[in-house]
Amino acid sequence: MDRFQEMQVFVRIAQCGSFSQAAEDLHIPRATTSNLVKRLEQRLGARLLERTTRQVSMTEEGKSYYQRCLRILADVEDADTAFKNTSPKGLLRVNLQGTLAKHFVMPAMGDFVSRYPNISLHIGEDDRLVDLVKEGIDCALRAGQLQDSSLVAKPLAKMEQVTVASPDYLEKYGVPTSLESLKHHRAVAYSSSVTGQDASLDFTLGQEIKEITLTSLITVNGADMYTGAALSGLGLIQVPRYRIKEELISGKLQQVLNDYPPPIMPVSVLYPQNQQVPIRVKAFMDWLTEQF
């Protein structure tokens, strides 16, 4: 059991690059993590971690041992449940994009908790490109194209997107009837932590995607503010239809350029490559697939 704990501690330190963070995540004293790693390195006769005042990194021997530890720890977890008629258990850390969580995940979360009572959930909300391994996150729910090649994306859904504006905006600038007419229009710019500031709109033209960049009076960095800016008459926006369903029904927003729809937005659950997926994570990803 001591060797198993040594592996657990070493893996978590390697992932987050910090003895203190690893101790906090594993709910053990900071001194314990140091002692376990020291004992592990003495037993193996190899230095696994390079320690500086600013960071902790793996040596070449540490990188090799790390990959073996991942396989062993995953095998142990699988073995613990392989011959038991029990549900998955343990701490599950997930990170959800806010509007997807609000509309599709959290309303049904009671079902997941009832189905898997032995899983302890820690849920974070973000729209940024998180480092799953370093931050100790098991999986993340995101919309859009995968930006990080070190992750695996399991497709969940394809969201229809629409181009919309408020009646006040359309009265002032006119209703665009062609892509050419957009030169007289403005867009609400969206500042993403992944792609940076963007005031472009994407349209499907035959088999091609045409990107058109418009001037903007305002830049926002959140989904609700993006919709709010459009409701205030500050420009055109492109969003998944589900997000503004009520505004379309009430007429607060109006769809335009129906013949040139934005490309479909994929929704995926992301998890690290080159790691065996724990049973509790598989259970959550399968449940997400059901919801979407």
Protein Blocks (a to p, Z undefined) as FASTA:
>chain_A
ZZmmmmmmmmmmmmnopaklmmmmnopafklmmmmmmmmmmmnopafbdcdfkbccddfk
lmmmmmmmmmmmmmmmmmmmmmcccddedjddddddfklmmmmmmmmmmmmmmmmmmbcc
dddddfbdcdfklnopabdcdedjdfblkbccddfbdcdddddddfklmmmnopafbfkl
mmmpccdddddfklopafbdcddehjaccddddddfbdcfbfklmmmmmmnopaccdddf
klmmmmmmnopaccehkllccddddddddddehiacdfklmmmmmmmmmmZZ
